[in-house]
Amino acid sequence: MHRSITAAAVLTALAAATLIPAAPAAGAVGAPYKGANTASGQDDFNGDGYRDVAVGAPSAPVGTVDGAGAVVVLYGSASSVGPARHAYVTQATAGVPGAPEVNDAFGSSVASADLDRDGYADLIVGTPREDAGGLEARGMVSVVWGGPGGLSGGASIVPPAGYGEGREYCNFGLEVASGDMDGDGAPELTVASLCEAASYSGPFARAGKPASQYLEKRLGGMRGVAMGDVDGDGRAERFWLLGPTGGDYRGPVRVDNGPPVQGDPLANAPVQLPSADGHRGRIGDVNGDGFGDLVTGIAEDESMAGSPDAARLGGEIQVLYGGPAGITADQHPTVIHQDSPGVPGAAERGDLFGASLSVGDADGDGIADVLVGVPGEAIGKLDRAGAAVLLRGAKGGLPGAGSVAYNQSTAGIPGAAEADDAFGSAVHLADLTKDGRAEALAGVPAENSDGCVWTARGSASGPVTSGSVNHCGKSFGITGRYDNPQAHFGAALLGVHRTY
């Protein structure tokens, strides 16, 4: 159900062998099943009670096909994740739609949701460079179904009629996000692209058909989308993140207000948040009041954007706090950057602070923390070695105080900082071991010819570097070659698309 609001009003409601046996057919949908669309189960593809991790390697070759792309799913357990239990998914995998083609970039974005409402999370994969209908880089989104044995079979999520109006380079699948907007236990799915965004309502049939769908043509192309509950009513709101526009490089933020109404272009028009900016966003409760908060990132500063209204030096994040009335249209965000008190490092040109974001409780105190990717950060004289910064949530709001930085020169983190590694290109916070504390993951997609993902256990003091590990593409048979010497394993993690 959608409820209208005005711009002045508050937001109130807003390789096939490695896949395991097929899941059973989706169950009846008479009684909504909400298990896989809650925080504890939204990433659990095999239903064992542990959250799983999907890692994109969008430049990986598939056989002799250069840059076709791959996704590796690491299944969670009491001992976290590792190569011993994983699934390797490409467009050559049985049941996955499409076929590997040069530079398709399958795995540029990854997300999860229980689309068919059978109690198992499903893997959603964006392939933004896929050619379609004779048009270059139109893009494609696929779903691979979860089940008791893991992932198996799949379908295409087809753009609604009229999508792109025959244009090329739409990059459908640039980002994908999900959230239950009407409380029926079947999630809504949003696909961002450079043409128009597409909105789908579940449940989805196994052939990929949703219960309903529409194009969001009123806003044009957009870089990202964030979905989550910011007013505590148990239903997700959707925030459109348009990315750089002709009049606003920092990126307008608008709140979804319902589908278009034929013949009335002003009906349900998205509501602008005039003081907010962002190219990417995530939602979580960073001040512990029980309401989700919107965290956005604007990473490109003037040195990269060539625009005076770009992010402040080195990049920034913004926080808009939710509450009983949601997020008001006149709310001014809290802005955090590397020159903010307590934030480690210093703001420098091209740091890309905010290029990736994740929200989760890394220390088990009941308040969400924010992991911020800084893939352009220089470590000593090593340009673009990259880093990640953990901002600790607190009752008074997200502060800079107590923040911790991580990079490959940090004691206990395996490997060594090297120029152009891009540590932090993707980040992820998720409790993979069910101990109440989120593991921290950071993609290092330019590490060697394959790329890696750094994984650290959570603790009462946050991520533990001692004993942390790198999972690298070569462990799964992934390495760059041909015209793509780097496979970029770790360029995308759940909810985070490639940013470099």
Buried (B, 14 or more C-beta within 10 A) or exposed (E): EEEEBEBEBBBBBBBEEBBBEBBEEBEEBEEEBBBBBEEEBBBBBBBBEBBBBBBBBBBBBBEEBBBBBBBBBBBBBEEBBBEEBBBBBBBBBEBBBBEBBBBBBBBBBBBBBBBBBBBBBBBBBBBBBBBBEEBEBBBBBBBBBBBBBBBBBBBBBBBBEEBBEEBBBBBBBBBBBBBBBBBBBBBBBBBBBBBBBBBBBBBBEBEBBBBEBBBBBBBEBBBBBBBBBBBBBEBBBBBBBBBBBEEBBBBBBBBBBBBBEEEEEEEBBBBBBBBBBBBBBBBBBBBBBEBBBBBBBBBBBBBBBEBEEBBBBBBBBBBBBBBEBBBBBEBEBBBBBBBBEEBBBEBBEBBBBBBBBBBBBBBBBEBBBBBBBBBBBBBEEBEBBBBBBBBBBBEEBBBBEBBBBBBBBBEEBEBEBBBBBBBBBBBBBBBBBEBEBBBBBBBBBBBBBBBBBBBBBBEEEBBBBEEBBBBBBBBBEBBBBEEBEBBBBBBBBBBBBBBB
